[in-house]
């Protein structure tokens, strides 16, 4: 789904409990994917302090799908669904790439010299820190990654 730089507002979409979109699984689509998701979250009332965390997690998840799940294949698709559940923005990202659980904990050595660190795992570590919940399932030959982020940061909580 190439939006040519346009980001649809969920305020202009029909009222329903869940919205969805399909994208080509490529790095070039990341700005459209992240822009759409962030606009939807913003339209639903997400605080700016949470928006960038959501955008970072979605970008990382979709990058992993495009680069590793489909191994750069040009025919891969990413299906995205999102909805509001109480005070939480819930997004489900699906793909038909190689089975890959992006919720598995990683433990990168943050104290190691950046030039000598082992490659891999930092993005998933950041996703886990930024999201309130992450869930993975493999059904019907699809990876299903669910990301949950509260609309507002609780008073006194770290932003």
Secondary structure, 3 states (H helix, E strand, C coil): CCCCCCCCCHHHCCCCCCEEEEEECCHHHHHHHHHHHHHHHHHCCCCHHHHHHHHHHHHHHHHHHHHHHCCCCCCCEEEEEEEEECCEEEEEEEECCCCCCCCCCCCCCCCCCCCCCCCCCHHHHHHHHHCCEEEEEEECCEEEEEEEEECCCCCCCCC
